């Protein structure tokens, strides 16, 4: 049982140290933006100039829909917005969000 | 998507991708279950099930969908499965991230997962993350709604700390109704209930509320807000003590300079209602014992009736039965001369062919619209008023204007599954 002292468990202390990784830099922001559909997942080995453009436009779009000043800069307000509690469903429909969870091997067999 | 739809249709025939947009279920009653191995460790199981039941009910209150908790059927037959987990959970390929950020997600196959590392709380805890709010949001996804970036929408992706009046707003209701249609159905009766109240200064003010009744439950309709009261429908016996619990045929309010009496009619009997004490009279101030026979108090009127209303213009109660109308003169305590008559003769159609032709469900004088409406099935006909006739002399007395749909005039009067009626 998780430790608590208040009747309504409001002071429940998490015995585990599982904390969501805080979004603090471009790398974690890029993960966030691709996870929620603002940009396609990034292939880290070969960064193309156009991909940093993709990141910029994805960041601006996130700022816009979040009601933030559209600066295109990963500023504090944007980081705070990215770290808020939220639903795990992507904001933008990507093909992957519709896919039935499949193990890669299944896919190969199918083709 | 086509390939995917074909794939899905093979595995779960009852689900299609919906012809008007996003994902949709093709049936109106959906089963849900909180998976046994997915209980939260923070709330009791009863709390979790109650909150989820309430979340599903909230979607029922604004759409034709009904949800029933099913703890017995084979899992394959359960449409929506919910569970709590942390990190890697319930065979899902999207790990939860621990406390913070992602608190839940939903898959379009109908699975909803909650991250048990978040501090979920009950509806009125005032702290933590409201499980009710998150559940309503995720159910919205399963029903086919995407994230909506509108302030006030329940489908916003980010969690907003507790708002006292957490309810679905007009746009959310329209969004779900775009997928599943509006709520339609017959009513037993519709009426405005008049009350006299005293202000703090001792003045008497007259208030009224509009009520729709269907079988054993009712809705209070808030005309100002174009919707029913939050949390309705409610069982009849909770709000109208003493009237038949399975519904009535008609409500009549006789209100004139000399009289002020409210009656409910059912079958061959009727009751008088004591508005002050909010219960039916067993004996009224005139010494009548209730229920009474309709034939005893309204000689000449054949019961059971379809419906009835009191017309303040001529102080007659109009009783409807099949294709006949019985106008009863209260002062003379007898049927008015020449009645009963065919409904077409008393309420002629303004447009030929556009007429309910008897067997109507409800006759309702609305103080909000200052008009009489005849309801039948999902339609209503408004009776021509005196103002209309001043403007268009050709309109017949008590003519029926062309019909309209009830759900386009009074919004979101939706059933809920009987198992959630008493929530």
Interface residues (C-beta under 8 A of the other chain):
Chain A: X1 X2 X8 X9 X10 X12 X14 X16 X18 X19 X20 X21 X22 X36 X65 X66 X81 X83 X84 X85 X86 X87 X88 X89 X91 X93 X98 X99 X100 X101
Chain B: X1 X4 X7 X41 X42 X43 X86 X87 X92 X93 X94 X96 X97 X98 X99 X100 X101 X102 X103 X104 X105 X106 X107 X108 X109 X115 X117 X118 X119 X121 X122 X125 X127 X128 X129 X134 X137 X138 X141 X146 X147 X149 X157 X158 X159
